[in-house]
Each structure stands twice: as C-alpha cells, then as structure tokens.
Amino acid sequence: MAEPDDLDASVADGIITREQANAIRHKRAANDEPFKLIGNFGDVFLCIGLLFVYWSQGAFLLVADVPILWVHIGFAVLFWLIAEFFVFSTRRKFPAVVAIALFVISVHKVAGYYLGDVSLTGMALAYFSGIETGMRALEHLAVITAALLLALLRFRQPIIVLGLGLCATLLAFALTRQYVAETPARIVLAVCGAVFLLLGFLLDMKDKARTGIWHEWALWLFVLGSPLTVHPIFLGLIGEQLAATRVDSFNEFVRIDLEGLIWAVTALAAGFSLLGLLLDRRSLVASTLLYLSAILTYATFRSGLGLSTAAAVVPLTIGVLVILLGVGWDHARAALLRVVPFRRAFRPPHFDR
C-alpha cells in the first residue's frame, strides 16, 4: 500500500494525477486502523539474515582479538547503518525495525560493560530488592530509553513508541518506587496508560480520515496505552475485592457471593468497549476480554453449570461475539454515533466518508 509521500512523489513525477492520488488516499481511509509493517516474505527473509548477524556477535566475543567493548560498539554501529539503509534507501519497514531493535540491544550491552549486567527480568524487578540494585536498573533503563529515543528521532518509525513508551513507563514506575515507595504500582501504570491514550486521541484528531502518517503513531499509542490503563483498573478492583474476602482456599472462594464484582467488571468492560467504538480503536475492547471472560466464567460456574461447562461456554460465547463485532464494527459505530450528542468530535463512520 502506497505511503502518502510515495503518492506525492508519483504526482510530482507525472506518474499519476492529483485526482488519482486523492482516490488512493480515500480508499486507504476506508480501512479501519490501517498500518503496514510487513510488505512481503522478502522482509521476513531479511530479518532472518539480521538475526544471524546478531548471533555472530557471540562468536566474535570468543575468537576476535579485540576488546569485548569494541565488539559491542562495532555491532551497534553496524545495525545502525543497516537501519539507515532499510529506512532511507529501500523503505523496508519490518527489517528496519528489527535492525533498530538489535541496535538498542547492542547499545545495552555496551552500557552493561560499564554499569554491570542486569537481565531484563532483573530490570523489571530490581527495585524490590534494594536501593543499589534499583539504581542500577534505573541506569540500564535510562540507557535503553535514550537509545530508543535517538532511533525514534532519526528514523521516525511509529512502532518504536511501543518500546519507548514501555521503557518510559518502567522508568516512571521505578522512580516512583524509589521516592514514594507506598504508591501502588497500578496508579503509576494507569496514569502512564491514560497519557498514551490521550496522545493517541490527539493524533487521531489531527487526521480523522486516517490518510496520513499520524494514524499509525496513534495506533501504537493505543496498543500500548490500552492495556496499561485497563489492566491496573481491573486488577485493582478484583484484588481489593479478593483481599476483602480473606479466603484461604478455593472452596471458600467459590462459595463467596461476588455479584457486585461481577457487575462492576461487566460494566467497566462495556464502558471501555463503547469508548473503543467511539474512538474506532479495537485495542481498548481487546484489553478487557480476559477479565470479562474470567468473571463471566465464575458467574456461570456459580449458577450451577459446573466449572468445565462454564470454561467451555463462556470463551465460546465471547469469541463469537468478538467475531460478530469485528465483522460489523462499522455498523456498530454508525449506530452508536447516531445516539451520542457529540458525534462530530469523533472519526465519522465509513458510510459518511
């Protein structure tokens, strides 16, 4: 699918007319949440080659008569140059993203030479085990965040906001744990997720037709922000309810009446689903499905159908509903927008375009 700059270049070269370019953009606008990451299997083939190049780094550490630090620096520079080639010369997005990811990993290895090795799991959990380890994890996170930010500023690949946003969230969480240790983790995560959703919404407002590049930036912001916002809210609600019951066994748990929790989770899931329809972003709906399935399975089991029946019927029902919603998404949006008083604030349905 042609990118907007490709269409402008084609018009400038006289290959197509301005009217034809506009018609192509209009057809692209008919797609819901359009983006293109993999062009063809050739992109996958190139990524396989990149992975083999990265794996060779370990062999160089064993056989090359150069310091380990210089090996990591050399591979970081190599992956940066490869990303330059894929982004600006051949316009191959997926291999470029993989090359950028390998560049960031190599930069982290360079940082590890000075800061000490910290595993990915260690970085996520380090601040629970002590100030010194936590500060080391902060330093590693800062290096990775800086490398991703540098790559984002240079290559302008929207998917980079996934890694950059996640690292920024971990940094915010780690800093909060360092200085305000009693702050619940879910509050920090939910606030970061809400910020990403707000940024995505603002970008969507810049291009409601989604014919430009802003929609792809917004897409990845919603992909990141939706679970960061939804999961802390649901987990906090469920966790507080279970903590209040103070049960010691599964048998005690299933005998407790959690009707209020069932309705609360269902109402939240419905609310996020309606918001996803209004914003035309499916990630908000998808983020609620696990909790909705779990709570409805529990409710079905409590009704007397049995755990096996509930575990089979509920996912099947939700799966069918998701398929129907996915197929009829535009019709559902059009029906919803007809009843909201501020429909012009949102992207118009496909039928109005």
C-alpha positions as CSV (number, residue, x, y, z in Angstrom):
1,M,0.0,0.0,0.0
2,A,1.5,3.3,-1.0
3,E,2.6,5.8,1.6
4,P,1.5,9.4,1.4
5,D,5.0,10.6,0.4
6,D,5.1,8.0,-2.3
7,L,1.8,9.3,-3.7
8,D,3.1,12.9,-3.7
9,A,6.3,11.8,-5.4
10,S,4.3,9.9,-8.0
11,V,2.2,13.0,-8.7
12,A,5.3,15.2,-9.0
13,D,6.8,12.7,-11.5
14,G,3.7,12.7,-13.6
15,I,3.0,9.0,-13.0
16,I,-0.5,9.6,-11.6
17,T,-2.7,12.6,-11.4
18,R,-3.6,14.5,-8.2
19,E,-7.2,13.2,-8.5
20,Q,-5.9,9.6,-8.7
21,A,-3.7,10.2,-5.7
22,N,-6.7,11.5,-3.8
23,A,-8.7,8.5,-4.8
24,I,-6.0,6.2,-3.5
25,R,-6.0,8.1,-0.2
26,H,-9.7,7.8,0.0
27,K,-9.5,4.1,-0.5
28,R,-6.9,3.8,2.2
29,A,-9.2,5.8,4.5
30,A,-11.9,3.2,4.1
31,N,-9.6,0.8,6.0
32,D,-10.1,0.6,9.8
33,E,-6.9,1.3,11.8
34,P,-4.7,0.8,8.7
35,F,-1.0,0.2,9.0
36,K,1.7,-1.7,7.2
37,L,4.6,-3.4,8.9
38,I,5.5,-6.4,6.7
39,G,5.4,-5.9,2.9
40,N,6.2,-9.4,1.8
41,F,8.2,-12.5,2.7
42,G,11.3,-10.7,1.5
43,D,11.1,-8.6,4.6
44,V,10.9,-11.7,6.8
45,F,13.9,-13.2,4.8
46,L,16.0,-10.1,5.5
47,C,15.1,-10.3,9.2
48,I,16.4,-13.9,9.4
49,G,19.7,-12.6,8.0
50,L,19.7,-9.8,10.7
51,L,19.2,-12.4,13.4
52,F,22.2,-14.5,12.1
53,V,24.3,-11.4,12.1
54,Y,23.4,-10.7,15.7
55,W,24.1,-14.3,16.7
56,S,27.6,-14.0,15.2
57,Q,28.3,-11.3,17.9
58,G,28.8,-14.1,20.4
59,A,31.3,-15.8,18.2
60,F,33.3,-12.6,17.7
61,L,33.5,-12.3,21.5
62,L,35.3,-15.6,21.6
63,V,37.6,-15.5,18.6
64,A,38.2,-11.9,17.7
65,D,41.4,-10.4,19.1
66,V,39.7,-7.1,20.1
67,P,38.2,-6.0,23.4
68,I,34.7,-7.1,24.2
69,L,33.6,-3.4,24.4
70,W,34.7,-2.7,20.9
71,V,32.8,-5.8,19.6
72,H,29.6,-4.5,21.0
73,I,30.2,-1.0,19.8
74,G,31.0,-2.3,16.3
75,F,27.8,-4.3,16.1
76,A,25.8,-1.3,17.4
77,V,27.2,0.8,14.6
78,L,26.6,-1.9,12.1
79,F,22.9,-2.3,13.0
80,W,22.5,1.5,12.9
81,L,23.9,1.6,9.4
82,I,21.7,-1.3,8.3
83,A,18.7,0.6,9.7
84,E,19.7,3.7,7.8
85,F,19.8,1.6,4.6
86,F,16.4,0.0,5.1
87,V,14.7,3.2,6.2
88,F,16.0,5.7,3.7
89,S,17.2,3.6,0.7
90,T,15.0,0.5,0.3
91,R,12.0,1.6,2.5
92,R,11.6,-1.8,4.1
93,K,9.9,-1.1,7.4
94,F,10.0,-4.5,9.2
95,P,13.7,-5.2,8.6
96,A,14.4,-1.6,9.7
97,V,12.5,-2.1,12.9
98,V,14.4,-5.4,13.6
99,A,17.7,-3.6,12.9
100,I,16.8,-0.8,15.3
101,A,15.8,-3.3,18.0
102,L,19.2,-5.1,17.6
103,F,20.9,-1.7,17.7
104,V,19.2,-1.0,21.0
105,I,20.2,-4.4,22.4
106,S,23.8,-3.8,21.4
107,V,23.8,-0.4,23.0
108,H,22.5,-2.0,26.2
109,K,25.4,-4.5,26.0
110,V,27.8,-1.6,25.7
111,A,26.2,0.0,28.8
112,G,26.4,-3.3,30.6
113,Y,30.2,-3.1,30.2
114,Y,30.3,-0.1,32.5
115,L,27.1,-0.5,34.6
116,G,27.3,-4.2,35.2
117,D,25.0,-6.8,33.7
118,V,21.3,-6.7,34.6
119,S,18.9,-9.1,33.0
120,L,15.6,-7.9,31.5
121,T,13.8,-9.7,34.4
122,G,16.1,-8.1,36.8
123,M,15.4,-4.6,35.5
124,A,11.7,-5.2,35.9
125,L,12.0,-6.4,39.5
126,A,15.3,-4.9,40.8
127,Y,13.8,-2.0,42.7
128,F,12.0,-4.5,45.0
129,S,15.4,-5.9,46.3
130,G,17.4,-2.9,47.4
131,I,18.4,0.7,46.6
132,E,21.7,-0.1,44.9
133,T,20.2,-2.7,42.6
134,G,17.3,-0.5,41.9
135,M,19.5,2.4,40.9
136,R,21.5,0.1,38.6
137,A,18.2,-0.9,36.9
138,L,17.3,2.7,36.6
139,E,20.6,3.4,34.8
140,H,20.0,0.5,32.4
141,L,16.5,1.6,31.7
142,A,17.7,5.2,31.1
143,V,20.3,3.9,28.5
144,I,17.7,1.8,26.7
145,T,15.2,4.7,26.7
146,A,17.9,7.1,25.3
147,A,18.8,4.6,22.6
148,L,15.1,4.2,21.6
149,L,14.6,8.0,21.7
150,L,17.6,8.5,19.4
151,A,16.3,5.9,17.0
152,L,12.8,7.5,17.0
153,L,14.2,11.0,16.3
154,R,16.3,9.7,13.4
155,F,14.1,7.0,11.8
156,R,10.6,8.2,12.7
157,Q,9.2,4.6,12.7
158,P,5.9,4.7,14.7
159,I,6.3,1.2,16.2
160,I,9.3,2.5,18.2
161,V,6.9,4.2,20.5
162,L,5.9,0.8,21.9
163,G,9.4,0.2,23.3
164,L,10.0,3.8,24.1
165,G,6.7,4.1,25.9
166,L,7.2,0.9,27.8
167,C,10.7,1.9,29.0
168,A,9.4,5.4,29.9
169,T,6.6,3.7,32.0
170,L,9.1,1.4,33.7
171,L,11.3,4.5,34.5
172,A,8.4,6.3,35.9
173,F,7.4,3.3,38.0
174,A,11.0,2.8,39.2
175,L,11.4,6.4,40.1
176,T,8.1,6.4,42.0
177,R,9.1,3.3,43.9
178,Q,12.4,5.0,44.8
179,Y,11.0,8.2,46.2
180,V,7.3,7.3,47.0
181,A,7.5,3.7,47.9
182,E,4.0,3.4,49.2
183,T,2.4,4.5,45.8
184,P,0.5,1.5,44.4
185,A,2.0,0.2,41.1
186,R,-1.4,0.3,39.4
187,I,-1.7,4.0,39.8
188,V,1.5,4.8,38.1
189,L,0.8,2.3,35.3
190,A,-2.8,3.6,34.8
191,V,-1.6,7.2,34.7
192,C,1.0,6.4,32.1
193,G,-1.5,4.4,30.1
194,A,-4.0,7.3,30.2
195,V,-1.3,9.7,28.9
196,F,-0.6,7.4,26.0
197,L,-4.3,7.1,25.2
198,L,-4.7,10.9,25.3
199,L,-1.7,11.4,23.0
200,G,-3.2,8.8,20.6
201,F,-6.6,10.6,20.7
202,L,-5.0,13.9,19.9
203,L,-3.1,12.4,17.0
204,D,-6.3,10.9,15.7
205,M,-8.0,14.3,15.9
206,K,-5.3,15.6,13.6
207,D,-6.2,13.1,10.9
208,K,-9.8,11.8,11.4
209,A,-9.7,10.2,7.9
210,R,-6.5,8.3,8.7
211,T,-5.0,9.0,5.3
212,G,-1.7,10.4,6.7
213,I,1.0,9.0,9.0
214,W,-0.5,10.3,12.2
215,H,-2.9,7.4,12.4
216,E,-0.1,4.9,12.7
217,W,1.5,6.7,15.6
218,A,-1.9,6.8,17.2
219,L,-2.4,3.1,16.6
220,W,0.7,2.1,18.5
221,L,0.0,4.6,21.3
222,F,-3.4,2.9,21.7
223,V,-1.9,-0.6,21.6
224,L,0.5,0.5,24.4
225,G,-1.9,2.7,26.4
226,S,-5.0,0.4,26.4
227,P,-3.5,-2.5,28.5
228,L,-1.6,-0.1,30.7
229,T,-4.9,1.7,31.5
230,V,-7.2,-1.3,31.6
231,H,-5.2,-3.9,33.5
232,P,-4.4,-1.7,36.6
233,I,-8.1,-0.8,36.9
234,F,-9.4,-4.3,36.6
235,L,-6.6,-5.9,38.7
236,G,-7.0,-3.2,41.4
237,L,-10.8,-3.8,41.5
238,I,-10.5,-7.6,41.6
239,G,-7.5,-7.5,44.0
240,E,-9.3,-5.3,46.5
241,Q,-12.4,-7.4,46.4
242,L,-10.4,-10.6,47.0
243,A,-8.4,-9.1,49.7
244,A,-11.5,-8.0,51.5
245,T,-12.9,-11.6,51.4
246,R,-9.7,-13.1,53.1
247,V,-10.3,-16.6,51.9
248,D,-7.8,-19.4,52.5
249,S,-8.9,-22.0,49.9
250,F,-10.5,-22.3,46.5
251,N,-13.6,-24.0,48.1
252,E,-14.1,-21.0,50.3
253,F,-13.7,-18.6,47.4
254,V,-16.3,-20.2,45.2
255,R,-18.9,-20.0,48.0
256,I,-18.5,-16.3,48.3
257,D,-21.1,-14.1,46.6
258,L,-19.2,-11.7,44.3
259,E,-22.2,-10.4,42.5
260,G,-21.1,-6.8,42.9
261,L,-17.7,-7.5,41.5
262,I,-19.3,-9.3,38.5
263,W,-21.5,-6.3,37.7
264,A,-18.6,-3.9,38.2
265,V,-16.3,-5.8,35.9
266,T,-19.0,-6.2,33.3
267,A,-19.9,-2.5,33.4
268,L,-16.2,-1.5,33.1
269,A,-15.8,-3.8,30.1
270,A,-18.9,-2.4,28.5
271,G,-17.6,1.1,29.1
272,F,-14.2,0.5,27.6
273,S,-15.9,-1.3,24.7
274,L,-18.1,1.7,24.0
275,L,-15.1,4.0,24.2
276,G,-13.2,1.8,21.8
277,L,-16.2,2.1,19.4
278,L,-16.3,5.8,19.7
279,L,-12.6,6.2,19.1
280,D,-12.6,3.5,16.5
281,R,-9.8,1.7,18.3
282,R,-10.2,-2.0,18.9
283,S,-7.3,-2.3,21.4
284,L,-9.5,-0.9,24.1
285,V,-12.0,-3.6,23.6
286,A,-9.4,-6.4,23.3
287,S,-7.8,-5.3,26.6
288,T,-10.9,-6.1,28.6
289,L,-11.7,-9.6,27.1
290,L,-9.5,-11.6,29.6
291,Y,-11.2,-10.1,32.6
292,L,-14.7,-10.3,31.2
293,S,-14.1,-14.0,30.3
294,A,-12.8,-14.8,33.7
295,I,-15.6,-13.1,35.7
296,L,-18.3,-14.5,33.4
297,T,-16.8,-17.9,33.8
298,Y,-17.0,-17.5,37.5
299,A,-20.6,-16.3,37.3
300,T,-21.6,-19.2,35.1
301,F,-19.9,-21.6,37.4
302,R,-21.8,-20.1,40.4
303,S,-25.1,-20.5,38.6
304,G,-24.6,-24.3,38.9
305,L,-23.5,-25.3,35.4
306,G,-20.2,-26.7,36.6
307,L,-16.6,-25.5,36.0
308,S,-16.0,-27.5,32.8
309,T,-19.2,-26.3,31.2
310,A,-18.5,-22.7,32.2
311,A,-14.9,-22.8,30.9
312,A,-16.2,-24.0,27.6
313,V,-19.4,-22.0,27.1
314,V,-18.1,-18.5,28.2
315,P,-15.0,-18.3,25.9
316,L,-17.0,-19.7,23.0
317,T,-19.7,-17.1,23.5
318,I,-17.2,-14.2,23.9
319,G,-15.3,-15.4,20.9
320,V,-18.4,-15.5,18.7
321,L,-19.4,-12.0,20.0
322,V,-15.9,-10.7,19.2
323,I,-16.1,-12.1,15.7
324,L,-19.5,-10.6,15.1
325,L,-18.3,-7.2,16.5
326,G,-15.3,-7.3,14.3
327,V,-17.3,-8.1,11.2
328,G,-20.0,-5.5,12.0
329,W,-17.7,-2.9,13.6
330,D,-18.6,-0.1,11.1
331,H,-22.3,-0.7,11.5
332,A,-22.0,-0.8,15.3
333,R,-20.0,2.5,15.3
334,A,-22.6,4.1,13.0
335,A,-25.4,3.1,15.3
336,L,-23.6,4.3,18.4
337,L,-22.6,7.7,16.8
338,R,-26.3,8.3,15.9
339,V,-27.2,8.4,19.6
340,V,-24.3,10.4,21.0
341,P,-24.7,14.2,21.1
342,F,-21.1,15.0,20.2
343,R,-20.5,12.7,17.2
344,R,-18.5,15.4,15.3
345,A,-15.7,15.0,17.9
346,F,-15.0,11.5,16.6
347,R,-14.0,9.9,13.4
348,P,-17.0,9.6,11.1
349,P,-18.2,6.1,10.3
350,H,-17.2,4.6,7.0
351,F,-20.6,5.3,5.5
352,D,-20.2,9.0,5.9
353,R,-16.8,9.1,4.1
